[in-house]
Amino acid sequence: MPHVLALAVEIFTTVLTVAGMAYFLASMIAARIYLRSRRAPLPTFAPGVSVLKSLKGLDPGMLDAFRSHCRQDYAGEFELLFGISSFDDPAVSAVERLKIEFPHVAISLIECPERLGANGKVSTLFQLAIHARYDYLLINDSDITVSPRYLERVMACFGAQNPQSASKPARIGMVTALYRGRTHDTLGSRIEALGIASDFMPGVLLSRMIEGSLKFGLGSTLAVHRDALDEAGGLIALVDQLADDHQMGARIVKAGYSIALSPEVVETAIPAYNWRGFIDHQLRWARTVRDASPGGYIGLIFTHGFAWALLNLIASGLSPLSLWLFGMSFFLRLAQAMTVGAEVLGDHQVLPSLWLLPFRDVVQMRIWIAGFAGNTIVWRGEKFQLQKGKLLRDQSIRTKQ
């Protein structure tokens, strides 16, 4: 019986290792397709746009991220609307300083005191949108840094058609963008940035290739037209949703619109996580994905190719086949990380961090398994229960993140 069990484990891990290698290859093909599409000329389309940002607290580098939005080489008009729950928030000083530095940019700081649901960010965005003067809204996180051509590249996508078929062109209701992580000098921060470049973004590109277009949004950039947002239920429908970016995109697609992926790649600041903070964040991410797409989450079993190759090596007792599979899996894993991380995202931190990739993959596989075990997540220092995409706050349980 022990021999039969060992053989079964060896066969199982061999199959998953091969599947993982196929996934690495497919994601590199998807990256090449995106790179080719990114070279296509964009139409001239520069409508007025309101950029909405929900703020809570002041993080290092946040002011520089704000400045990057003010230095736009954009032919159309735009405004920056910052929302806070109270004027006592430390972020107020950063916005006031921004107004002084960029007097030619329309910048507004708006108090949004109402808590409309468990997701405080969306509550703020809903109240901000009322004050937006343009029909195009662009939502991104407070730590996002962009290039001077950000608005030009994102908004131009609305001027292009993204046909679902030759006879029925789809209306573009949302434009989103890939992102890379800017790390702080902690192990958790570096591993998370590496995971974005070598795991999450390859998955996004592969999903785009398989589906023909994206079916969800990325919080790094959610550019929408008011009509599409209203037909999708508006921001008010998302005030209790944890994965508000994913849900917004999915609802816009359900309303009959398509989602375009911008040629712009933005940058997000990765907090200086300690190990506990890193695990909490990754587990929240994992359980959010599992809750939003249970089938897709199970399918992530095929993305852990290198970890399966390592287990296959152990299960087979270092057989020649397992050694070959391990070597090929490792080579393809490195190639995938370099293709997407370095070439697509322009992340200069990927190459120096490649030595962490085996450790990161083993840890991430354990997090994926833990993602099945429960619905509790930690978000902004509080524990929530996640049920059907909604956050249920437990007032009696608080934790330090």
C-alpha positions in Angstrom: 0.0 0.0 0.0 2.7 2.6 0.8 4.3 1.8 -2.6 1.0 2.3 -4.4 0.4 5.6 -2.5 3.9 6.9 -3.4 3.3 5.9 -7.1 0.0 7.7 -7.1 1.6 10.9 -5.6 4.4 10.7 -8.2 1.9 10.4 -11.1 -0.3 13.2 -9.7 2.6 15.6 -9.3 4.0 14.7 -12.7 0.7 15.6 -14.4 0.5 18.8 -12.5 4.1 19.7 -13.2 3.5 19.2 -17.0 0.3 21.3 -16.7 2.2 24.0 -14.9 4.8 24.1 -17.7 2.0 24.5 -20.2 0.6 27.4 -18.1 4.0 29.1 -18.1 4.3 28.8 -21.9 0.7 30.0 -22.4 1.2 33.0 -20.3 4.3 34.0 -22.2 2.3 33.7 -25.5 -0.4 35.9 -23.9 2.3 38.4 -23.0 3.6 38.5 -26.6 0.1 39.1 -27.9 -0.3 42.0 -25.5 3.0 43.5 -26.4 2.0 43.4 -30.1 -1.3 45.0 -29.4 0.4 47.7 -27.3 2.4 48.8 -30.4 -0.7 49.7 -32.3 -1.3 53.4 -32.7 -4.0 54.9 -30.5 -6.8 57.1 -31.8 -7.0 60.8 -30.9 -9.6 60.9 -28.2 -9.3 63.2 -25.2 -12.6 63.9 -23.5 -13.0 65.6 -20.1 -12.3 63.2 -17.3 -12.7 63.4 -13.5 -10.1 61.4 -11.5 -11.5 60.2 -8.2 -9.3 59.2 -5.3 -10.5 57.9 -1.9 -8.0 58.8 0.8 -7.4 57.4 4.3 -4.2 58.4 6.0 -0.9 59.5 4.5 1.6 57.0 3.3 5.3 57.6 2.3 5.5 58.4 -1.4 1.8 59.3 -1.6 2.4 62.9 -2.4 4.8 62.0 -5.3 2.1 59.7 -6.6 -0.4 62.7 -6.6 2.2 64.9 -8.3 2.4 62.4 -11.2 -1.3 62.8 -11.9 -0.8 66.6 -12.1 2.0 66.4 -14.7 -0.2 65.0 -17.5 0.4 65.8 -21.1 -3.2 65.6 -22.0 -5.1 67.5 -24.7 -8.4 67.4 -22.9 -9.6 68.8 -19.6 -9.3 66.9 -16.4 -9.8 67.4 -12.6 -8.6 65.6 -9.5 -11.2 64.9 -6.8 -9.9 63.7 -3.4 -12.3 62.3 -0.9 -11.8 62.0 2.8 -14.1 60.9 5.6 -12.9 63.8 7.9 -10.8 66.9 7.6 -8.8 65.6 10.5 -7.3 63.0 8.1 -3.5 63.5 7.7 -4.0 63.2 3.9 -5.5 66.7 4.0 -2.0 68.3 4.3 -0.8 66.5 1.2 -3.7 67.6 -1.0 -3.4 71.3 0.2 0.3 71.2 -0.6 -0.6 69.8 -4.1 -2.9 72.7 -4.7 -0.1 75.1 -4.0 2.4 73.3 -6.2 0.0 72.9 -9.2 -2.3 76.0 -9.2 -3.2 75.3 -12.9 -4.7 71.9 -12.1 -8.3 71.6 -11.0 -7.9 70.0 -7.6 -10.8 69.5 -5.1 -10.7 68.1 -1.6 -14.2 66.9 -0.5 -15.4 65.6 2.8 -17.4 62.3 2.4 -18.6 61.5 5.9 -21.3 59.0 5.2 -20.4 55.3 5.7 -22.8 53.6 3.2 -21.4 50.1 3.6 -18.6 47.9 4.8 -16.3 49.1 2.0 -15.4 52.6 3.1 -13.4 53.3 -0.1 -16.4 52.8 -2.3 -18.6 54.8 0.1 -16.2 57.7 -0.4 -16.1 57.2 -4.2 -19.9 57.3 -4.4 -20.0 60.6 -2.7 -17.2 62.0 -4.8 -18.8 61.0 -8.1 -21.7 63.4 -7.3 -19.3 66.3 -7.5 -17.5 65.1 -10.7 -18.1 67.5 -13.6 -17.3 65.2 -16.5 -19.0 62.1 -17.9 -15.8 60.0 -17.9 -14.7 58.9 -14.4 -11.3 57.5 -13.6 -10.8 55.7 -10.3 -7.5 54.5 -9.0 -5.8 53.9 -5.6 -4.1 56.7 -3.7 -0.6 55.1 -4.1 -0.7 54.8 -7.9 2.1 56.6 -9.8 1.6 57.2 -13.5 3.5 58.6 -16.5 2.8 61.9 -18.1 0.9 60.1 -20.9 -1.3 58.2 -18.5 -4.6 60.0 -19.3 -3.8 60.2 -23.0 -3.2 56.4 -23.3 -6.1 55.4 -21.0 -8.8 57.7 -22.5 -7.7 57.0 -26.1 -8.9 53.4 -25.6 -12.5 54.7 -25.5 -12.1 56.0 -29.0 -11.3 52.6 -30.4 -13.8 49.8 -31.1 -13.2 46.4 -29.6 -15.4 44.1 -31.7 -16.9 41.0 -30.2 -17.7 39.9 -33.8 -17.4 41.3 -37.2 -21.0 42.4 -37.3 -21.6 43.5 -33.7 -19.0 45.9 -32.2 -18.9 46.0 -28.5 -19.1 49.4 -26.7 -16.2 50.0 -24.5 -17.5 50.7 -21.0 -14.3 50.4 -19.0 -10.5 50.8 -19.5 -8.2 49.2 -17.0 -4.4 48.9 -16.8 -1.6 46.5 -15.7 0.6 47.5 -12.8 3.9 46.7 -11.2 4.9 47.0 -7.5 7.4 49.4 -6.0 8.9 47.7 -2.9 10.0 48.7 0.5 13.0 47.0 2.1 11.2 44.1 3.8 11.0 40.5 2.7 7.2 40.6 2.6 7.2 43.7 0.4 9.7 42.2 -2.1 7.9 38.9 -2.3 4.5 40.5 -3.0 6.0 42.7 -5.8 7.6 39.6 -7.3 4.2 37.8 -7.1 2.5 40.7 -8.9 5.0 40.6 -11.7 5.4 36.8 -12.0 2.0 35.4 -11.0 -0.9 37.9 -10.9 -0.2 39.8 -14.1 0.6 36.7 -16.2 -2.8 35.4 -15.1 -4.5 38.6 -16.2 -2.8 38.4 -19.6 -3.7 34.8 -20.0 -7.3 35.4 -19.1 -7.4 38.2 -21.7 -6.1 35.9 -24.3 -8.5 33.0 -23.5 -11.6 35.2 -23.1 -10.8 37.5 -26.0 -11.0 40.5 -23.6 -10.9 41.1 -19.9 -14.1 40.4 -17.9 -13.0 42.3 -14.7 -11.3 45.5 -13.7 -8.0 46.2 -11.9 -8.0 48.7 -9.1 -4.9 50.3 -10.5 -7.1 52.0 -13.1 -10.9 51.9 -13.5 -11.9 54.3 -16.2 -15.6 54.3 -17.0 -18.3 56.3 -18.7 -21.2 57.3 -16.4 -23.7 55.5 -18.7 -21.9 52.2 -18.4 -21.5 52.6 -14.7 -25.1 53.4 -14.2 -26.3 50.5 -16.3 -24.1 48.2 -14.2 -25.8 49.3 -11.0 -23.5 52.3 -10.1 -21.1 52.6 -7.2 -23.8 52.2 -4.7 -24.1 48.5 -5.6 -20.5 48.0 -4.6 -20.5 49.5 -1.1 -20.4 46.1 0.6 -18.2 44.3 -1.9 -14.5 43.6 -1.1 -13.4 43.0 -4.7 -15.1 46.2 -5.9 -12.7 46.5 -8.9 -13.5 42.9 -10.1 -17.2 43.4 -9.5 -17.4 46.7 -11.3 -15.8 45.2 -14.4 -17.9 42.1 -14.3 -21.1 44.1 -13.9 -20.1 46.4 -16.8 -19.5 43.3 -19.0 -22.9 41.9 -17.9 -24.5 45.2 -18.9 -23.3 44.6 -22.5 -20.1 46.6 -22.6 -16.5 45.5 -23.1 -13.3 46.2 -21.1 -10.2 47.4 -22.8 -6.6 47.0 -21.5 -4.6 50.2 -21.8 -1.0 50.2 -23.1 -0.1 52.1 -20.0 1.5 50.3 -17.0 1.2 52.1 -13.7 3.1 51.6 -10.4 1.7 50.8 -7.0 3.5 51.2 -3.7 3.8 47.9 -1.8 3.7 48.5 2.0 6.7 47.6 4.2 4.9 44.4 5.3 6.1 42.4 8.2 5.6 38.7 7.7 2.2 38.6 9.5 1.0 41.6 7.4 2.1 39.9 4.2 0.3 36.6 5.0 -2.9 38.5 6.0 -2.8 40.4 2.7 -2.2 37.4 0.6 -4.8 35.4 2.3 -7.3 38.2 1.9 -6.5 38.2 -1.8 -6.8 34.5 -2.1 -10.1 34.2 -0.4 -11.4 37.2 -2.4 -10.6 35.4 -5.6 -12.1 32.2 -4.3 -15.3 33.9 -3.4 -15.6 35.8 -6.7 -14.7 32.8 -8.9 -14.7 29.4 -7.1 -14.0 27.5 -10.3 -11.3 29.8 -11.3 -9.7 29.6 -7.9 -9.6 25.8 -8.1 -8.1 26.2 -11.6 -5.1 28.0 -10.0 -3.8 24.5 -9.1 -2.2 24.5 -12.6 -0.3 27.7 -11.9 1.9 26.3 -9.2 4.0 24.4 -11.6 7.3 24.9 -9.9 6.1 23.8 -6.5 4.6 20.7 -8.1 7.9 20.0 -9.8 9.6 20.2 -6.4 7.1 17.8 -4.8 7.5 15.5 -7.8 11.2 15.5 -7.3 10.7 14.3 -3.7 8.0 11.8 -4.5 9.9 10.1 -7.2 13.2 9.8 -5.2 15.1 12.1 -7.6 14.3 10.0 -10.7 15.8 11.1 -14.0 12.4 12.1 -15.3 11.7 14.2 -12.2 15.1 15.9 -12.5 14.3 16.8 -16.1 10.9 18.1 -15.3 12.2 20.1 -12.4 14.9 21.7 -14.6 12.4 22.5 -17.4 9.8 23.9 -15.0 12.4 26.1 -13.3 13.7 27.4 -16.7 10.1 28.2 -17.9 9.2 29.8 -14.6 12.2 32.1 -14.8 11.4 32.9 -18.5 7.8 33.7 -17.6 8.9 36.1 -14.7 11.3 37.9 -17.0 8.9 38.1 -20.0 6.0 39.5 -18.0 7.8 41.3 -15.1 10.7 42.8 -16.9 9.5 43.2 -20.5 5.8 43.8 -20.2 5.7 45.6 -16.9 9.1 47.3 -17.1 9.7 46.2 -13.5 13.4 46.7 -12.8 13.2 44.9 -9.5 12.3 41.5 -11.0 15.8 40.4 -12.0 17.5 41.2 -8.6 14.6 39.3 -6.9 14.6 36.2 -9.0 16.5 34.2 -6.3 13.4 34.6 -4.1 11.1 33.0 -6.7 11.4 29.3 -5.5 10.7 30.4 -1.9 7.8 32.7 -3.0 6.2 29.9 -5.1 6.3 27.4 -2.2 4.8 30.0 0.2 2.1 31.0 -2.3 1.1 27.4 -2.8 0.5 27.1 0.9 -1.5 30.3 0.9 -3.6 28.9 -2.0 -4.4 25.8 0.1 -5.2 28.0 3.2 -7.5 30.0 1.0 -10.0 27.1 1.0 -10.1 26.9 4.8 -12.5 29.6 6.0 -14.0 33.0 5.1 -12.2 35.2 7.6 -10.1 38.0 6.2 -8.1 40.9 7.7 -8.6 44.3 6.1 -7.5 47.7 7.4 -6.9 46.3 10.9 -10.3 44.7 11.2 -11.6 41.1 10.8 -14.5 40.4 8.4 -16.4 37.5 7.2 -16.6 37.2 3.4 -19.9 35.9 2.1 -20.8 36.0 -1.6 -18.5 38.9 -2.2 -19.9 40.9 0.7 -18.1 42.0 3.8 -19.7 41.3 7.2 -18.0 43.3 9.9 -17.5 41.8 13.3 -17.4 44.7 15.7 -16.1 42.4 18.5 -13.0 41.3 16.7 -10.1 43.7 16.0 -6.6 42.9 15.1 -3.4 44.8 14.4 -2.3 44.4 10.8 
